[in-house]
Each structure stands twice: as C-alpha cells, then as structure tokens.
Amino acid sequence: MFEKASSIIKDPSRFEYDYVPKNLVNRQDQMHDLEVLFRPLVEYDRTCNAFLMGPVGTGKTVTAKRFCQDMKDYCAGRGMALDIIYINCRNNSSENSVILNLIRYFDKGYPERGFSVEDMARVLKNHLVKNKKPLVVILDEVDVLLKKSTVDIIYQITRLSDDTSKPAPVSIILISQQSIYSMMDDATASTFRRTTMVRFDRYSREELRQIAKERAEEALLPGKVGDEVLDQIADSSEEFGDARMAIELLERAANLAEEESVGEVTVENVRAAKAGIYSIVSESKIEALDLNRKLTLLAIARAMKQNVMIPISAAEKTYAIACEEYDVPARKHTQFWGYVQDLEKVGLVKTRVSSSGKGGRTTTVSLPDIPSKVLASKVADMLDSELTGREDIDEM
C-alpha cells in the first residue's frame, strides 16, 4: 500500500518543527545581537544570557538553535568544546522536569522519580564539574514554566557553576511570546536585564513568500510549486506574519496535491489547506448574506479558478452572467463594488489596489482560505434553495 513513490514531496523531514534551515530569512539582525551578547562566552569563558521575545511563528526558536549550532561549530574550530541543551517548557513545565532533562543530557539512565529538586541540582552540578565544558541552555516558552514555578528555577540554573573547583559557565537563552520580567524575582530579573532582550517582529508578506520558497526547494521535488502558489501562501499567512503557518500551508497543500495526483501543488490546494488549518469562511457567514451579496460572492468564486487574485472587472462580468442565470437584475458598478467591500468586512474576500504599470491603479480581489470550486458550489446550493423557496411561496 505504500509502494508508490511520491511525485511531489522529496524530503518531508524539512517540514518538521525541529528542522533548522541553514538560511534564516531576515533574521540577520537578531543573529548579530546574539553574537554580541555571547562574545564573552566564546572569548573569555564567561556566562552569557539572552531573552528572545516576539509573537508566535516569528523565528525565535529556529534563530536560537541556528545561532547555537553556528557558535558550537565556531568554537570547535578553535578547539573549544561547547554543549547545547534545548528544552521546551510547555512539554516540561515543572522544575523537576527541567532539571531532569539537564541531567539526562549527561546521564540518560537517571531515574525520573525519587529525588528532590535540591538533590537533582547537586547531581547536575557534579556533572558540570566532570564535564568541564561551557553549557548553553535554551528554555523555550519559558513563561509556561515561570507561571507554575514555586522556586525560581532560572536563578538556580544560573548558579549551577558557582562554587565548583573548575567551574564551567552555564549560560541561558530564554524564549517567550510575552515579557517575563514580572514573573521573576529581583535577582533573576537583574541577570536578564533588558539589554539582553532580542526582539522578533512578525514577518512581512514578502518574507513569508521567501520562507515558503526556500522550504519548497528543500522539501519538494523541482518544479512542483509555481510563483502563484507561493503568492497564495504569502497572502494566506500574511495576516498572522507567522512562518509556521506558511510552512504548514505548504506541507498540507503538497499532501493534498499528492492525494489528488495532479502532479504539482495548485492554488486551490493552498486554499483547501488554509481552510483545514484556520478557516474564517463558515456557512453561517454565507447564509447571512442577502441575495445580491451571495451573487457577488458566487461570481468571484467562479471567476477565480486557479488564480491567486483577479481584477475586479473580471468578477463584475461574471456577476452580470450570474444575475442573468438566476433572473435577478444586475446592479451598477458602484453598487457591485459596495457588495465586494461588504464581503471583505466579514472576511469572505480580500481586495488589493496596485499600480497597473501605466500610471493607473488596478483593484484585484482574492479568496482567503477556501477553494473557489467549493465556495462556488456552496453559494450556488444556497441560492438554488433560496430562490426555489421564493418560487414556491409565489405560486401559493
């Protein structure tokens, strides 16, 4: 049953959450900031700390991992060994779990239960004395840990290399979507003073497109994703500025294309993928529309086909045809444009004004997250039911 080779996906591991690409799109400034913060560790064996903050999907985790791997490689080239331990605090949200993970880096067979935090801290300190190598601990989603902690575990970790005969510096990189300073005691907050903060902003549309393009080149076979598909992924994830969403859209769209045996990823695949991840299109929204707005939405869906976006004029021509089909008088341009704006307000379509290249401006319309065929079918069914019901009442 699994004998058939993939015709689209080359390496699915490139979609995995833990995968760290060589190139990070527009995160050079953050990499530079981390280099400045950790220079004392590389040059003088001094403890260094950093706090990475920004919305979900802005590259905090992947930047931390990429930086630490690059730093480890650089140190190895200078004959200096460096250990890196990554812990996700959402999956390890207690002090015991965090310290257990640290110990198991050195002793994989260490028992899960039976020791207090203080006992485990002593065991970990002994490992650090024997190891004699600098250690960098990455605590991801650390706010989850801090909200549950009864002792300040971060302060405890920063003190792990104190009072040892040959101390090795223990540095920490904290990652969170929100500020954590109010969750720390004064001693820890002073260690992570605000000068150690590295900020991450949401990705722009073009950055999301570049992320999807580079991930497609790594994960998919050549020629399976066209420019229009990358445009649709960028449009669908732009609202959130979330790289994870862009990558997940690409993965789901590729799997849908594989199932349909179409030979390449299509715009419709991306729309279907978005509907599966986060759909703002619901039947209740469509049902709430009046007759003319339903006809406008039907026209846009029919005219869209495999396009990412279409000129508003193309949608209006299809609207006139739809009105004729359902025996409803077509409204003039101004009224039609009003219907389109109303559809945009409830999230059913998106419009964009761009330069036409001849000094003028062109308005285009697109669908956010539902395949045009599916949407056209839904709206047509509603219109058929609505107009049939009216005819039955008129006959009575």
Buried (B, 14 or more C-beta within 10 A) or exposed (E): EEEEEEEBBBEEEBBEEEBBEEEBBBBEEBBEBBBEBBEBBBEEEEBBBBBBBBBBBBBBBBBBBBBBEBBBEEBEEEEBEBBBBBBBBEEBBBBBBBBBBBBEBBEEEBEEEEBEBEEBBEBBBEBBBEBEEBBBBBBBBBBBBBEEBEEBBBBBBBBBBEEBEEBBBBBBBBBBBEEBEEBBEEEBBEBBEEEBBBEBBBBBBEBBBBBBBBBBEBBBBEEBBBEBBBBBBBBBBBBBBBBBBBBBBBBBBBBBBBEEEBEBBBBBBBBBBBBBBBBBBEEEBBEEBEBBBBBBBBBBBBBBEBBBBBBBEBBBEBBBEBBEEBEBEBBEEEEBBBBBEBBBEBBBBBBEEEEEEEEEEBBBBBBBBBBBBBBBEBBBEBBEEBBEEEEEEEEE
